[in-house]
Amino acid sequence: MGKLRLGEEQYLAPGHTGRPRPLWNLLLLLWTLLNCGLGGSAQGPGEWTPWASWSRCSSSCGRGLSVRSRRCIRLPREELCWGNTHEYRLCQLPDCPPGALPFRDLQCALYNGHPVLGTQKTYQWVPFYGAPNQCDLNCLAEGHDFYHSFGRVLDGTACSPGTQGLCVAGRCLTAGCDGLLGSDTREDQCGRCGGTNDSCLFVQRVFRDAGAFAGYWNVTLIPEGARHIRAAHRSRNHLALMGGDGRYVLNGNWAVSPPGTYEAAGTRVVYSRVTGPEETLRAAGPTSEDLLLQVLLQEPNPGIEFEFWLPRERYGPFQAQAQALGWFLRQPQPREVEPQPPESPADPTVIPPRTPIPTPVFRARVLGRVHQAQETRYEVRVQLIYKNRSPLRVLEYVWAPSRCPCPPMALHRDYLLAARRLISPDGTRDRLLLPHAGYARPWSPAEDSRVRLAARHCPL
């Protein structure tokens, strides 16, 4: 190996006897310069100490903030740590009692009776919200037309009345779903903080059933846990919503409700109608119980769009429950039917028989009983459908052609019913009749087994 001369350094690997490699020399030279000639600034940032405990809430009632801090440990030549030295989170305490002085008002009141502005005059101060920076303590002199800024408000002061932002170090910050002020973390469509919509499924359908008569038709079951619910259509029909207790939330009992916000299933339902006509129903959810979306048909249905997000674990039971109650998720596409000319009977005095309407068999609970003229009307809640080819609503009326309670069905009891469905020729009346073409028997597990067995052997 030859002598090393300045400017001609050669770095050889151990055991290497070949010619030097210029690229290897250049890389070593750059590494030396970065670590020595540049003062060691490439050693990276320092390290954080663990976070300290959260402080007490800045407020004694209502909303406030807590803070925690950490320190950066670094060597003289190391860079500063990456990140923040302080974190702030929202803390929610019980609401302040009526008449309590708001936090900003209290800060302004601290200057009452003290000279300001270089004079001996004193004033009474109240908050002023028209200044550019809402996190400055801007106070208006009562009875005068000027305000004064006393610097920043204390951390945890509301930016302005009725908003969610809090002032921190002179800046107005809002909390993410993780509770940290200034965080941009948000809930996904499933309601998970920082999630990616992978824990729920998006249900979106168009209900296209045209309906055979005017009245209420089931559109879809909105199950418990549903979020971001929306339903819309453009027609003179009206959306109706029924709660889990069988009572209508809006547009029930043939009465149209005014647009507005309604409470249902633990959420707020926003119902709106605009010119067009267009009708929409929205709810953020999550719902705390099942809801039934219906449509009150007054004209042919042009299509009702509905959608919601549902937790994955609830989707299977939702499908099973919907099908058991006769609410099918996949609505058949409307088919064009060619009108057929009526056949002339051989004997003009013979009237062609009407097509019999299948008899629905279902389990129902009796909710009420009313005598009307020469009839008795039972209000029942449908629990389970065994056999049916025509729509059944959750709440139905079953009629007995007598003033006596025949059959004698007791209130708040479950019965197995087979009623004849009768639809008037003009399609305006749809009734379930007892007892001549049907029967009503108290429901029992044994009765349930017999009916299920019969339903498998008998066509629908």
Secondary structure, 3 states (H helix, E strand, C coil): CCCCCCCCCCCCCCCCCCCCCHHHHHHHHHHHHHHHHCCCHHHCECEECCCCCCCCCCCCCCEEEEEEECCEECCCCCECCCCCCEEEEEEECCCCCCCCCCHHHHHHHCCCCCCCCCCCCCCCEEECCCCCCCCEEEEEECCCCCEEEEEECCCCCECCCCCCCEEECCEEECECCCCEECCCCCECCCCCECCCCCCEEEEEEEECCCCCCCEEEEEEEECCCCEEEEEEECCCCEEEEECCCCCEEECCCCCCCCCEEEEECCEEEEEEEECCCEEEEEECCCCCCCEEEEEEECCCCCCEEEEEEEEHHHHHHHHHHHHHCCCCCCCCCCCCCCCCCCCCCCCCCCCCCCCCCCCCEEEEEEEEEEEECCEEEEEEEEEEEEECCCCCCCEEEEEECCCCCCCCCCCCCEEEEECEEEECCCCCCEEEECCCCCEEEECCHHHHHHHHHHHHHCCC
